[in-house]
Amino acid sequence: MQSKILIVIGREYTTRVRKKSFIILTVLMPFLIAALVALPLLLGMIKDSEAKTVAVVDSTHRYESLFKDTPPYRFVVAARMDSTFRKEGSDVQAVVVISGDLARDPSAAAIYSREEVQIDLRHTVENILNEQIRRDKLAAYQVPELDAIISDVEQDFSIQTRKWSDDGTESESSIDLAMGLGLLFTMLIYMFVMSYGSMVMQGVMEEKTNRIMEVMVSSVRPFQLMMGKIIGVMLVGLTQIAIWGVMLALIFAGVAFASGGSVADALGQAAGDPAAVVAGAAQGNPAAASSDAIVAAGTTVVQNGGLAGNLLIDIPVGEIALMFVLCFLGGYLLYASIFAACGAAVNSQEDSSQFVMPLVIVMIFALYAALGSIENTNGPLAFWTSLIPFTSPIVMMLRVPFNIPLWQEVLSLGILFATDLLFVWIGARIYRVGILMYGKKPTMRELWKWLRFS
Amino acid sequence: MFLEAHHITKRYANHTALNDVSIQVPRGKVFGLLGPNGAGKTTLIRIINRITAPDEGEVIFDGHPFCAEDVARIGYLPEERGLYRKMKVGEQAIYLARLKGLGHLEAKSRLQEWFERLDIMPWWDKKLEELSKGMQQKVQFVITVLHRPPLLIFDEPFSGFDPVNAELLKAEILKLRDEGHTIIYSTHNMASVEDVCDNIALIDHSRVVLQGPVDEVKRQFADGRCCLRAIGPREVLEQMATTLPEATLTEVLPSMNEVFLKAVGQ
């Protein structure tokens, strides 16, 4: 009897893994994600090339020199409002007209355009004028050495973050890197549970609508068939995770090899400026590091890979990987058994949406709970939703990079897997009746009856 | 008796599908389960397969009350055929055979033998959806009988077959019977019944209205009329016909079925 489950698992696994779509998707997906990240940046660059011309008509001549060209806009100073500006086909996109001292009369400026004025342009102009108006007003108080005072006041401040480890030693913590990793894995686990869960449902529905089940029922028990399918598809998911893990490791190894530095080096750069700030601070720069200092610190990091390496020690890479696999297994088992029961209960694709909808809503709620708790990964929302089984696999992945207590992880997984057992049992009972039931779509009450009497 | 059903009743929400149905299926014979559409044939078959449970009554299988393990000794060809459409024929057949307890090699050699015999070997590596309906049915027929179960249930096995292949399949079914398999053959197509069945039960409106060996059943409905067939010169026979009141002489023509067989069968 045991070997029959193995035969079913074998079929479910091999037919899916050999599919061209699986192979192509598995190989291309990492590149696709990279492309999705890169695309907005590329599009942003395209915007640069087509700078729009904005004419500035300043009858006071006090402000016109402030308008410096920014990437999307090119400012030209015009002596007066020209009627050609209004005409179709004019190079000039918009006209900024300043007719008086803005410090005294804020309504003395306006933007004219043939089309709706872009919010972006409005903000740019407002910022430029605001800055000058503020300086003018301050100047009106006649404070000596005003410029020096202002430049002293306008220092950017960013705090350094340090975390005590269990033995009390200090380490620099990298919140941004942890946040990025948490988000990435949260999205991944959502995608995995969702897509592999519905893969199970598709398979069950295929068996039902093709009436394969009537042939199989004499040789396999429905439970074996259901578990075989769930486990087979799960192995497909694990295969994909393993392939991506290897690819990721190879990519980092490649990058590290190419740059002559360590893997941590590459990651440290990926984490971006905030990591550099911390690294800069660690080098003994004062907290009031100016933006120049940040850049300098950033280059030091690149030169000195060991420093960024310290950041990585704080990110529990192995723990993240292990938790990802466990959360995937737990979450997948839970949702897949419900999906399998749904697939068995309905007769057609159209009917399935009614049963799937609540599941999707719960999963999207979990995703929002994860996003909502990103600011405070130890807050009550994060804590409770990472214990409740339906949301825990998704929210937990957000929290793991932040070094949460072990007992929370163990408790969360314990609850999750206990719930899995319950729902596999429930799913199997509904599946057993539903898979051989044809005719009209069952009501919730009938499903309850199947659960109790079958 | 290989299989007996005693007083089976099955009710659904709005109608009774089977009402006090009892049948006896003798060992090693072909048992015809006949009846118009919606009479309850398929419901009875689903009960024999343990797909659904009866509300009342019991099934005796090979001398003991029917239990879950017995379904492994049944081969069932459902009316609505079901196989994986995207899976290759050979692979699929081996998979289903292994689920029925055959080893991989054993399954493969038996399948190849059957596929050669039914002339579908060239389709071994094709996906099922590429096959015509008749081909798919042949594949499913092979899968049904492959593990040599003592009881075979065929629900409308000939629908969708051309006469040549129907004839081929009919011969295979009779061969299976001669090898000792008990066969339940469900149909509403009476033409094939005489060729294939030894016993029949006729179900109509959820009840068994007629049951017994084919010859006996036919005799029950005989009205005493005889048909005279003679071979001789036309004038002599016309002469003879005039001596009988109401006698008409009709020329014996082959049925369209026979015409088709002769034309296509060569």
Chai-1 contact restraints between the chains, C-beta under 6 A:
chainA,res_idxA,chainB,res_idxB,connection_type,confidence,min_distance_angstrom,max_distance_angstrom,comment,restraint_id
A,K4,B,L99,contact,1.0,0.0,6.0,A-B,restraint_1
A,I7,B,R98,contact,1.0,0.0,6.0,A-B,restraint_2
A,I7,B,L99,contact,1.0,0.0,6.0,A-B,restraint_3
A,R11,B,Y95,contact,1.0,0.0,6.0,A-B,restraint_4
A,N210,B,G82,contact,1.0,0.0,6.0,A-B,restraint_5
A,R211,B,P78,contact,1.0,0.0,6.0,A-B,restraint_6
A,R211,B,E80,contact,1.0,0.0,6.0,A-B,restraint_7
A,R211,B,G82,contact,1.0,0.0,6.0,A-B,restraint_8
A,I212,B,G82,contact,1.0,0.0,6.0,A-B,restraint_9
A,E214,B,P78,contact,1.0,0.0,6.0,A-B,restraint_10
A,E214,B,G82,contact,1.0,0.0,6.0,A-B,restraint_11
A,V215,B,G82,contact,1.0,0.0,6.0,A-B,restraint_12
A,V217,B,I51,contact,1.0,0.0,6.0,A-B,restraint_13
A,S218,B,V71,contact,1.0,0.0,6.0,A-B,restraint_14
A,S218,B,I74,contact,1.0,0.0,6.0,A-B,restraint_15
A,S218,B,Y76,contact,1.0,0.0,6.0,A-B,restraint_16
A,S219,B,L99,contact,1.0,0.0,6.0,A-B,restraint_17
A,S219,B,K100,contact,1.0,0.0,6.0,A-B,restraint_18
A,V220,B,L99,contact,1.0,0.0,6.0,A-B,restraint_19
A,L436,B,I51,contact,1.0,0.0,6.0,A-B,restraint_20
